[in-house]
Structures are given as structure tokens and as C-alpha cells.
Amino acid sequence: MSQSLRDEMDFRALVGDVKPLPKRNRADTGPQRQRPSEAQLARRESAEERLDERNFLSDDFVDLLPPFDPIEFRREGIQQGVVDKLKHGGYSVQAQLHLLRRPLAECRRMLFPFIQEAYAHDLRSVMVVHGRGREVDSPANVLRSYIAKWLAQFDEVQAYVSAQPSEGGLGATWIMLRKSDRAKANNRERQQKRRG
């Protein structure tokens, strides 16, 4: 008797009279998910309208940036050393927003709460990945131009610069947010304790 025949007989002895499972052997995952009701859709639409009312970002005309020029902005009073440290990756990314291949209106809707929430959670350095095009009027470069315009409209934004090539290059932007009043109070408290 050959080894393979012996193995086959051992297998049949172990398996015994096992029957194959029926073809429709599927787990019951519960009722099928239903489409949102009219009331749910109305609530969603109302919430989006309220958010759009607070959203001050303008989608008016924008001057298109040259596609191969880095972007840089800093508010008055922000030292160049802070911008340089931001530019060279001296701060860790605390939050990231990816806007690649999204419509402009959706990017506008996403950027506003992202900056607001980052500020509310005392985040200081965040990044927005938006991509960059090779042509001046490519969609990615149009978005990049709007991002530069929009970020300057936020009081919470102290500075922003194009990222280093290893972090996305001209297709990503580092953003430095100002400290919230709560973070300033915590910092003062720590300084007072340290001084004794």
C-alpha cells in the first residue's frame, strides 16, 4: 500500500461521515440597511446649511499661483524663525486633511471645520494635502491657489508654508495655528509653577 493511499484512508477515517455544507450557508447580518428617511435627509441638509452659513471662506475669483512656486504666508508679529522651523518640518503633524481629487466646493466645506476643530482641540501644527498640477489651470493647482487664499482668511492661522519634498512638497501645506486662550492659560500656569 502506497503512502498516499494510506494518507487518504487515514483522512477518511478521521473525517467519517461528514456532509458538505449547503450552498446557502451565510451568516445572518440582520436586516438590510434602509435608505435614509425623508426626515433624516432633511436634518442632514439643515445641518449642512447651518455649517455653510458659518463658513466664511469665499469661493470667488482667485489669482492662480504658479504651479512650481512654493507658498508662504505669515501674520505680522510672527518671527521668520518660526516659519523656517515650520518649513523644515520642525513641528510634528498633529492632524492631516486630505483633499486630493475632491471638488472645490467639497474642499471648502471640509477645510472650514478642520481648522475650527484643530484650533478647538489646541492643535498647533496641521497639514493639508491638496496636490499640485503641472499646468496653471489644472484642478490641483486651482485648489492649491484657493487653499492659500482660504487659509489667510482664518484668524486662527498664524502662518503656512509648502511642505518639504519628503512630506508632499508643493502638494501639501504646513499650517501653524495660534494658541487658544485655554492653551495660553495652561502655559502661563506652567511657567508660574516653574518659577516657584
Salt bridges, closest charged atoms under 4 A:
GLU8 OE2 - ARG12 NH2 3.22
GLU72 OE1 - LYS87 NZ 2.93
GLU106 OE2 - ARG102 NH1 2.80
ASP122 OD2 - ARG182 NE 3.05
GLU189 OE2 - LYS193 NZ 3.93
